[in-house]
Amino acid sequence: MNRILRHATMQWRDEGRAVLSEYLGVELVKYRHMKYGTGVVVGKVEGPLCKASMVFATEPKDDKGHTHCLEHLCFMETKTYPRGFLDLLATRCGSQGTNAFTEFDHTQYEFEVTGEPGLVRVLPVFMNHVLCPLLSESGFTTEIFHINGKGEQQGVVYSEMAGRENSEMDLMWNSLLKRMFGSTAPYSYETGGLSSEIAKLTRQEIVDYHREVYTTDNLNIIVTGQFDTQVILNTIDQALVKAVEAGARVECLNRAFSKKLPANDYPTTRAVVPFPSEDTSIGSIAYGFKLHKGLTNIEEQTALEVMWRYLTGLSSSPLNQAFVELEFPIASSVFGDLHLACEPFGYLEFSGVPYNGIELLNGSSNDGEIIENSEEEEEDEEDEEDMEPEPPASPSTKMSPLDWFRGDGMISKLIDELESVLHKLESQGPEWDHLKKALLKERLSNKEDFEDSPHEIISSGIAPELIFEGYPTGKKIPFGAMVDKHAAFEFLEQQNVGWWISFLRNTMISELKDAKEKGFGAVEIKMVPSMQLVRRMR
């Protein structure tokens, strides 16, 4: 039964408790403010440091970067505190400074201080900054975008995004997410904003976005360390009362990720994407695939992390042996990861892949892939007829002589290697032992990570539960399950080799085969270097 805590004007409802069996029995408790709807998760972690993280569920609706720009402006002045006061206070309370970051599905503000006294001093001031920022015209001009006296486009956010939006990684990631989720899903937009779109953003749009999204019932606060819970809840309550009195809104009428994502509208999940580079000898190839059982199946997510450790974790791992540890390497490195979106997906990247030709940039791909920006490339060529042609890749005896960007070469090779792994697992020989060792190492690694960074493990693990608690999955995520994977590891340790074979076949191999044969399944993004784009940017 939910308990109600009352103290002065404070009213909190106990919404759940979780003992982190995998992590020294640390207990997490979740509270909900009965009047303002703010969620608070507290975890008593040993040590002198206390950490607070404030999380808002946010989703971009275009490439203007509303979420990122608002994050920057919240560190400026408020109606109560002048600019610079927050960081000065945090520093005097033993903090190394405040921080924030914007992801595709949330914005998070955080700080660490020494002990409860610093926590109760900094937290209400930081809450005032995010709930009641001034969002002044002068702040918008200097921090977001302006044109200086020389006619140059400037601004902290504008310059930041202009410096990274054409990088290989950003272009790859944006293209992969578009083909994973479709052109109208929140994940298909550049969260940080594209510089050309940031230039069109107005201060009033930021003000309206803040009023719509930064409400008290869309705010979740994660607090870890050694402190009196009653004192922390009372501090938060008082800060909420003052924020509402100063104009903060209570109800978020259109909460992020409260509806299912739209259907994917892309005709194919395979693409060739050029990126500006003076080194035209290497590119990269990435793959992505959604997990079938969705956000609430912690066992499937943990199994993928174990599988990546087995397939890529060591130089002796199967994919490293097949692609990297060769006389003529197909890639300089291979990396796998799990991403906890509202519809989780796996990600596999081959970097440093030798690129031996220029025909792909001229629209001659013959495997059904879409070549992004090809029209812009053609226009650029017409405008620059006198320029030297793009140089071919520099030959190297240490690179694979094959062109892995053309046709189905790379995806076929990957499918073959994964099927080879299946056959070796079926024999229950050394590969099965290696997989069981990877499971053990993954579990031990999780425990070591918690010992090294308990505050970070709790905040990063519990945040997805808070962000997606309203997402229609058909099943509620057990509180604390994404932090404490004890039950998931116990489940996986009981599975036989047949379960793992089925997991690998259904999760990866079948998706890759669909992409190869039908053009729609796993996402494949081939990043090819382009000197033409370098010239155009100059």
Solvent accessible surface area in square Angstrom, and as a share of the most:
residue,aa,sasa,rsa
1,M,234,1.05
2,N,84,0.43
3,R,121,0.44
4,I,79,0.40
5,L,38,0.19
6,R,149,0.55
7,H,87,0.39
8,A,94,0.73
9,T,100,0.58
10,M,0,0.00
11,Q,69,0.30
12,W,0,0.00
13,R,74,0.27
14,D,9,0.05
15,E,60,0.27
16,G,19,0.18
17,R,106,0.39
18,A,16,0.12
19,V,87,0.50
20,L,0,0.00
21,S,65,0.42
22,E,9,0.04
23,Y,6,0.02
24,L,147,0.73
25,G,39,0.38
26,V,19,0.11
27,E,71,0.32
28,L,0,0.00
29,V,11,0.06
30,K,21,0.09
31,Y,10,0.04
32,R,32,0.12
33,H,4,0.02
34,M,77,0.34
35,K,142,0.60
36,Y,15,0.06
37,G,18,0.17
38,T,0,0.00
39,G,1,0.01
40,V,0,0.00
41,V,1,0.01
42,V,5,0.03
43,G,0,0.00
44,K,82,0.35
45,V,5,0.03
46,E,143,0.64
47,G,39,0.37
48,P,106,0.67
49,L,63,0.31
50,C,1,0.00
51,K,13,0.05
52,A,1,0.01
53,S,1,0.00
54,M,1,0.01
55,V,1,0.01
56,F,0,0.00
57,A,3,0.02
58,T,2,0.01
59,E,36,0.16
60,P,9,0.06
61,K,112,0.48
62,D,48,0.25
63,D,30,0.16
64,K,40,0.17
65,G,1,0.01
66,H,31,0.14
67,T,2,0.01
68,H,13,0.06
69,C,0,0.00
70,L,0,0.00
71,E,16,0.07
72,H,32,0.14
73,L,2,0.01
74,C,0,0.00
75,F,54,0.22
76,M,11,0.05
77,E,34,0.15
78,T,8,0.05
79,K,129,0.55
80,T,86,0.50
81,Y,53,0.20
82,P,87,0.55
83,R,147,0.54
84,G,43,0.42
85,F,71,0.30
86,L,5,0.02
87,D,67,0.35
88,L,94,0.47
89,L,34,0.17
90,A,0,0.00
91,T,83,0.48
92,R,191,0.70
93,C,21,0.12
94,G,42,0.40
95,S,9,0.06
96,Q,197,0.87
97,G,27,0.26
98,T,24,0.14
99,N,81,0.41
100,A,16,0.12
101,F,69,0.29
102,T,27,0.16
103,E,77,0.35
104,F,33,0.14
105,D,13,0.07
106,H,21,0.09
107,T,0,0.00
108,Q,6,0.03
109,Y,0,0.00
110,E,22,0.10
111,F,6,0.02
112,E,65,0.29
113,V,0,0.00
114,T,69,0.40
115,G,21,0.20
116,E,47,0.21
117,P,81,0.51
118,G,6,0.06
119,L,0,0.00
120,V,35,0.20
121,R,133,0.48
122,V,0,0.00
123,L,0,0.00
124,P,36,0.23
125,V,11,0.06
126,F,0,0.00
127,M,1,0.00
128,N,19,0.10
129,H,1,0.00
130,V,0,0.00
131,L,2,0.01
132,C,7,0.04
133,P,7,0.05
134,L,76,0.38
135,L,12,0.06
136,S,24,0.16
137,E,104,0.47
138,S,75,0.49
139,G,4,0.03
140,F,15,0.06
141,T,48,0.28
142,T,72,0.42
143,E,21,0.09
144,I,0,0.00
145,F,28,0.12
146,H,50,0.22
147,I,105,0.53
148,N,39,0.20
149,G,91,0.88
150,K,170,0.72
151,G,54,0.52
152,E,82,0.37
153,Q,88,0.39
154,Q,70,0.31
155,G,7,0.07
156,V,75,0.43
157,V,0,0.00
158,Y,28,0.11
159,S,61,0.39
160,E,68,0.31
161,M,0,0.00
162,A,41,0.32
163,G,70,0.68
164,R,95,0.35
165,E,24,0.11
166,N,55,0.28
167,S,44,0.29
168,E,55,0.25
169,M,95,0.42
170,D,21,0.11
171,L,35,0.17
172,M,1,0.00
173,W,42,0.15
174,N,22,0.11
175,S,4,0.03
176,L,0,0.00
177,L,2,0.01
178,K,59,0.25
179,R,6,0.02
180,M,11,0.05
181,F,4,0.01
182,G,1,0.01
183,S,44,0.29
184,T,86,0.50
185,A,0,0.00
186,P,14,0.09
187,Y,6,0.02
188,S,2,0.01
189,Y,45,0.17
190,E,8,0.04
191,T,7,0.04
192,G,7,0.07
193,G,0,0.00
194,L,54,0.27
195,S,12,0.08
196,S,73,0.47
197,E,44,0.20
198,I,0,0.00
199,A,32,0.25
200,K,124,0.52
201,L,8,0.04
202,T,67,0.39
203,R,68,0.25
204,Q,93,0.42
205,E,52,0.23
206,I,0,0.00
207,V,29,0.16
208,D,74,0.38
209,Y,21,0.08
210,H,15,0.07
211,R,117,0.43
212,E,65,0.29
213,V,10,0.06
214,Y,2,0.01
215,T,0,0.00
216,T,0,0.00
217,D,43,0.22
218,N,1,0.00
219,L,0,0.00
220,N,4,0.02
221,I,0,0.00
222,I,2,0.01
223,V,0,0.00
224,T,2,0.01
225,G,0,0.00
226,Q,77,0.34
227,F,19,0.08
228,D,72,0.37
229,T,25,0.15
230,Q,62,0.28
231,V,57,0.33
232,I,0,0.00
233,L,0,0.00
234,N,28,0.14
235,T,19,0.11
236,I,0,0.00
237,D,0,0.00
238,Q,90,0.40
239,A,8,0.06
240,L,0,0.00
241,V,42,0.24
242,K,136,0.58
243,A,2,0.01
244,V,41,0.23
245,E,137,0.61
246,A,41,0.32
247,G,45,0.43
248,A,11,0.08
249,R,85,0.31
250,V,52,0.30
251,E,104,0.47
252,C,15,0.09
253,L,135,0.67
254,N,72,0.37
255,R,48,0.18
256,A,7,0.05
257,F,6,0.03
258,S,46,0.30
259,K,149,0.63
260,K,120,0.51
261,L,26,0.13
262,P,64,0.40
263,A,92,0.71
264,N,46,0.23
265,D,85,0.44
266,Y,43,0.16
267,P,108,0.68
268,T,12,0.07
269,T,2,0.01
270,R,5,0.02
271,A,0,0.00
272,V,0,0.00
273,V,2,0.01
274,P,1,0.00
275,F,12,0.05
276,P,26,0.16
277,S,22,0.14
278,E,111,0.50
279,D,74,0.38
280,T,11,0.06
281,S,12,0.08
282,I,61,0.31
283,G,3,0.03
284,S,1,0.01
285,I,0,0.00
286,A,0,0.00
287,Y,1,0.01
288,G,0,0.00
289,F,6,0.02
290,K,66,0.28
291,L,9,0.04
292,H,103,0.46
293,K,126,0.53
294,G,22,0.21
295,L,3,0.01
296,T,17,0.10
297,N,36,0.18
298,I,13,0.07
299,E,49,0.22
300,E,10,0.04
301,Q,5,0.02
302,T,0,0.00
303,A,0,0.00
304,L,0,0.00
305,E,45,0.20
306,V,0,0.00
307,M,0,0.00
308,W,10,0.04
309,R,79,0.29
310,Y,9,0.03
311,L,0,0.00
312,T,19,0.11
313,G,45,0.43
314,L,103,0.51
315,S,72,0.46
316,S,78,0.50
317,S,8,0.05
318,P,28,0.17
319,L,0,0.00
320,N,16,0.08
321,Q,87,0.39
322,A,12,0.10
323,F,0,0.00
324,V,24,0.14
325,E,89,0.40
326,L,72,0.36
327,E,135,0.61
328,F,82,0.34
329,P,36,0.23
330,I,9,0.04
331,A,1,0.01
332,S,75,0.48
333,S,53,0.34
334,V,13,0.07
335,F,110,0.46
336,G,10,0.10
337,D,49,0.25
338,L,21,0.10
339,H,52,0.23
340,L,57,0.28
341,A,5,0.04
342,C,2,0.01
343,E,36,0.16
344,P,1,0.00
345,F,5,0.02
346,G,0,0.00
347,Y,8,0.03
348,L,5,0.03
349,E,20,0.09
350,F,0,0.00
351,S,32,0.21
352,G,19,0.19
353,V,0,0.00
354,P,2,0.01
355,Y,3,0.01
356,N,61,0.31
357,G,12,0.12
358,I,58,0.30
359,E,83,0.37
360,L,1,0.01
361,L,6,0.03
362,N,82,0.42
363,G,44,0.42
364,S,59,0.38
365,S,26,0.17
366,N,121,0.62
367,D,29,0.15
368,G,65,0.62
369,E,16,0.07
370,I,62,0.32
371,I,23,0.12
372,E,38,0.17
373,N,59,0.30
374,S,28,0.18
375,E,128,0.57
376,E,82,0.37
377,E,2,0.01
378,E,93,0.41
379,E,106,0.47
380,D,13,0.07
381,E,66,0.30
382,E,121,0.54
383,D,120,0.62
384,E,42,0.19
385,E,139,0.62
386,D,149,0.77
387,M,87,0.39
388,E,139,0.62
389,P,113,0.71
390,E,11,0.05
391,P,60,0.37
392,P,100,0.63
393,A,20,0.16
394,S,76,0.49
395,P,134,0.85
396,S,52,0.33
397,T,111,0.65
398,K,144,0.61
399,M,50,0.22
400,S,6,0.04
401,P,105,0.66
402,L,107,0.53
403,D,35,0.18
404,W,26,0.09
405,F,0,0.00
406,R,83,0.30
407,G,15,0.15
408,D,49,0.25
409,G,30,0.29
410,M,0,0.00
411,I,0,0.00
412,S,27,0.17
413,K,51,0.22
414,L,1,0.00
415,I,9,0.05
416,D,85,0.44
417,E,41,0.19
418,L,2,0.01
419,E,46,0.21
420,S,39,0.25
421,V,6,0.04
422,L,8,0.04
423,H,121,0.54
424,K,108,0.46
425,L,0,0.00
426,E,89,0.40
427,S,85,0.55
428,Q,109,0.49
429,G,21,0.20
430,P,96,0.61
431,E,33,0.15
432,W,28,0.10
433,D,65,0.34
434,H,87,0.39
435,L,1,0.01
436,K,93,0.39
437,K,116,0.49
438,A,6,0.05
439,L,13,0.06
440,L,99,0.49
441,K,91,0.39
442,E,18,0.08
443,R,26,0.10
444,L,88,0.44
445,S,28,0.18
446,N,25,0.13
447,K,75,0.32
448,E,103,0.46
449,D,67,0.35
450,F,6,0.03
451,E,119,0.53
452,D,117,0.61
453,S,50,0.32
454,P,22,0.14
455,H,16,0.07
456,E,83,0.37
457,I,40,0.21
458,I,0,0.00
459,S,2,0.01
460,S,55,0.36
461,G,12,0.11
462,I,0,0.00
463,A,3,0.03
464,P,13,0.08
465,E,11,0.05
466,L,3,0.01
467,I,4,0.02
468,F,4,0.02
469,E,64,0.29
470,G,39,0.38
471,Y,12,0.05
472,P,57,0.36
473,T,52,0.30
474,G,86,0.83
475,K,128,0.54
476,K,166,0.70
477,I,19,0.10
478,P,77,0.48
479,F,47,0.19
480,G,3,0.03
481,A,20,0.16
482,M,10,0.04
483,V,4,0.02
484,D,21,0.11
485,K,30,0.13
486,H,63,0.28
487,A,72,0.56
488,A,3,0.02
489,F,1,0.00
490,E,64,0.28
491,F,74,0.31
492,L,1,0.01
493,E,82,0.37
494,Q,142,0.63
495,Q,40,0.18
496,N,102,0.52
497,V,13,0.07
498,G,38,0.37
499,W,62,0.22
500,W,3,0.01
501,I,15,0.08
502,S,46,0.30
503,F,16,0.07
504,L,0,0.00
505,R,99,0.36
506,N,69,0.35
507,T,4,0.02
508,M,2,0.01
509,I,4,0.02
510,S,41,0.27
511,E,35,0.16
512,L,3,0.02
513,K,71,0.30
514,D,44,0.23
515,A,0,0.00
516,K,77,0.33
517,E,126,0.57
518,K,149,0.63
519,G,18,0.17
520,F,88,0.37
521,G,21,0.20
522,A,0,0.00
523,V,2,0.01
524,E,1,0.00
525,I,0,0.00
526,K,1,0.00
527,M,0,0.00
528,V,0,0.00
529,P,0,0.00
530,S,0,0.00
531,M,31,0.14
532,Q,25,0.11
533,L,10,0.05
534,V,17,0.10
535,R,43,0.16
536,R,99,0.36
537,M,108,0.48
538,R,188,0.69
